[in-house]
Structures are given as C-alpha cells and as structure tokens.
Amino acid sequence: MVSRVIPVDVFDLVIFGGTGDLARRKVLPGLYRRFLAGQMPEDSRIIGAARGELTDAEWRAQVAGAIAEFVPKEKQDKTAIAGFLERLTYVPIDARGTTGWERLKELMRENVVRAFYFSVAPGLFGDIAQRLSDHGIADAWSRIVVEKPFGRDLTSARALNEVLARHFTEAQIYRIDHYLGKETVQNLMAVRFANILFEPLWKAEYIDHVQITVAETVGVDGRGAYYDKSGAMRDMVQNHLMQLLCLIAMEPPWHFDPDAVRDEKLKVIRALKPVLAQDIVRGQYAAGGGEPGYAEHAENSASRTESYVALKVAISNWRWQGVPFYLRTGKRLRARASEIAVTFKQPPHAIFDDAKGWHENVLVIRLQPDEGMHLWVMIKEPGPGGMRLMQVPLDMSFADALAEVSEDVPDAYERLIMDVIRGNQTLFMRGDEVEAAWAWTDPIIEGWESRDDRPQLYDPGSSGPEDALMLMHRDGRRWREIR
Ligand code: NAP
C-alpha cells in the first residue's frame, strides 16, 4: 500500500496561545509532522501570538523544544526541523488590548488561506474575534478554530455562538472535538456506510445494547481547580461521548458532506430522552496507591464534582426503540481505554446444547490504545468432544492492516488542522449540535445541583463505583472489562 499525502493549499496559520500547553504538546508538533510528511506546502507560515515578549528566535527555540519532547525520536529529522522552524514567526499580542494587532495585519498575505487557531481560554474567544474583525485581519475566506470547552451550559454556549457569529459565518467556524479526528472514529463511518454487511443489522431488532467507554488512568492532579468547575459530564460526556454516540446511532447521511453528516448527528441528539436519576451513577476517586484522592487534587474537601459518570441513555426513534446505550467515563481507572462495543442479540433459536448458553456477537471499535476493530463471532471449539462453541475475535487492528501507510497516518490534531486548511467541516461540531448537546446535559447537572448530589467514592485502579456495576446488572447485562 502506498501513502497518499496530498499537499493542502498554501496557508498562514495564526496560533493565538502559541506558547501555551496545547500548542506545545499537540498543535505545533502536529504541524511539524505534516511538514515532514510533505503535506504542508513549503511557503506556508505559522504565526505564534501570545502576550509574552518573545523574538522569532526565542519562539522557534521553544517550538524546537516541543518537537524534541513530543515527536517520536525517529521522526526528528534535523533538516526538516530546521525547514519547519523557518516557517515560524512570533507576534506579541494582547487579546484584550491594542498591542500587536497592526503588526499581525502587516504579516498576513493576500491570496493564501488564513486560519486563526484560538488556543487560549474560552473567555478570550470573543475578544480575539472582535479584534480580528476591527483590524480587518480576517476576510470572508478566513477560518477560526475554537477549542473545547465550548461553554459550560446552554446559556454560555449560546452566548459564545452569538459572539462568534457577529464576526464569522458558521461556515468559517471550526469547533474542535479531537475525538472526531481519530482514525477509528472515521473508520466507524466507513464501516457503517461503505459496507452492506452491518446496516441491515444496525437496529433494535438485532442490537441488544451499546457500551461506550472512555477510561483514563490519570487523575486531575495539576488541573484540579479547573476540573472541579467542570466534572466528567461537562468535560467528557457532553462532547466526546456524545459525538461517539451520534456516529453509532445516526442515519446514513445522503452524502459524506459536512452539513449532511452534522444534520444526522443533530437528529440523534434531539432524540435523546431525558435521563432518569436512577440511570446515572456519579463517582469520585478516593485516595490510594500512595496518591491523594480527588478532593485533595481539586483542593476542595467539600467537592461534589464527579470524576466518573455512567449513564443509561435511550434514543426515541424507530431504529433504536428499546436499545439502551450505556456510557461511562472516568479518571484514575484501571486502564486507559476508549472503546465502543455494539452487542448483537442472541440468535432467535438455539440449536446447540453447549453449556455456555449465550451466543453473542460483539463489534468492538477501539479508539485507544491499539486503534482497531474486532468482531467477536461464535465458532466451534477445535478438537474432539462434540459441538462446543467459543467466542473468537475477527481482528482488524489498524497497526497491522495498515502497517505500510500507518507511518504517515496523522494523529487527530494533525488531521483536523489540515481539514481546516482544506475547508472541510465534516469532523467539526456545528453550533446547533453543541447547543442541543447542552440542552440535553443541563437538566441532568441541574438535578444534581438541586439535590446536592454526592458522588460515590471509588478506588483508584478500579472500574469505577459499585453502583455503576449495578446499573448494568439490574438489566441482566455487564460492562466489558476495562483494559
Ligand atoms: P495555557 O497553557 O494556559 O496557554 C494559554 C495561552 O494563551 C498562552 O500562550 C498564553 O500566553 C496565551 N494568552 C493568555 N492570555 C492571553 C491574552 N490576553 N492575549 C493573548 N494571549 C494570551 O492553556 P492551554 O492548556 O494551552 O489551553 C488553551 C485552550 O485549549 C483552552 O481553551 C483549553 O481549554 C483548550 N484545551 C487545552 C487542552 C490541553 O491539553 N492543554 C486540551 C483540550 C482543550 P501569555 O500568557 O504569554 O499571553
């Protein structure tokens, strides 16, 4: 298999917050990798902007440090790094002041794609949008990229949408959810909509339930103060898990086109039923393994914020009538694992008298680590001894199947930034999607706040609170092991 890297158009990309953590860890190393792969045209430029009074040379040195730290050694090519650093310019700018804007305007070139990455606190999005517009820096072809969190409830998300809409059209706004940039997530759409195999079975008649798990081993250490105002529901469910749920549950769009895909996702969010209190479990990790617990990390001994949440969700439409979607996400769990598991129903009539008694097909879509898909099927246990059945995976690990191209497979941030330059919004959230997601999430969070709900403690390194196991057990189902 041959890698096909198609260079994008020449661009000027301004990274507001170019000295920040996200820019250092993801955005700039990602851009370097695209440069190395030949996807970033030679005469494209990246302009870093933040308040710090740095020279070009000082910023380039910082970026060189970020590449050394966050790009695998085998990808650190001296000549390529030098070539990449030459494309970098730095402008001291205050998002809330007057410094730097005229200089930025002078730097922007005509007739190249202009993209502005808002890698700063969301409180600055409006200020930057306003100044880009006031100084005539953004034109009708410019794109802006905004980071999560996009609001903390429906009201704030609406306000943010309104601020951005004063200066940019919806077609210019790219709201990042990096989960959508993952190879497997896009493969999920390919598997569903480019194969006849699954679609006839993709409905309540044949699917028993769906599990979506995003488990982390890390705690909130170091960003506890921020996280304590958010929690797993706002930080993970409203965006990442909701997006995964949409991709599983949506109807086939008429075309693989940004608005066609996003229209279908929006319909799923709007069809979500309100969640009953008994169908939600919240948790907070306790101290253990020599590490402090959540409350200490958050520096708030009275914290009621959840570091874990599990929910049973229902979609009210024909396709999914009666099919529960079980969602869970948490920190300090036993393994770092993100996966979607679609469990099919049992065959209607059992002809084999094997002791197991269950004949289950499960399609597992693994997002991280070890991206890939596995379809668990029943086969005959090899050897003599009669007709005993066993479950085995049909394996499609992308690392193996795509070994020759995987060298150049971009990570989520790389792919999404290149999509911004290409002007393709398919993998970005539309304003109405974000608002619909908050409209569903808000009453859940308000319910907790009004009841002063206290999350259940769970042991670090475990699978989460006991009650989360019960959420499945009482339906006669069980969570897949987190591994
Ligand atoms: P950060 O490390 O605190 O960096 C913030 C950046 O913004 C710095 O470059 C800072 O530089 C600049 N800045 C602050 N105030 C400014 C102002 N008034 N004018 C111009 N620049 C200003 O934050 P981060 O972690 O990179 O996060 C950036 C955004 O990405 C946030 O919205 C965050 O929620 C989101 N995000 C981050 C991550 C992550 O892994 N870090 C993941 C997902 C989403 P100066 O102080 O020199 O101005």
Residues whose N, C-alpha, C, O or C-beta is under 5 A from the ligand:
A	BS01	NAP	G17 G18 T19 G20 D21 L22 A23 A49 A50 R51 G52 I93 D94 A95 R96 F118 S119 V120 A121 P122 E147 K148 P149
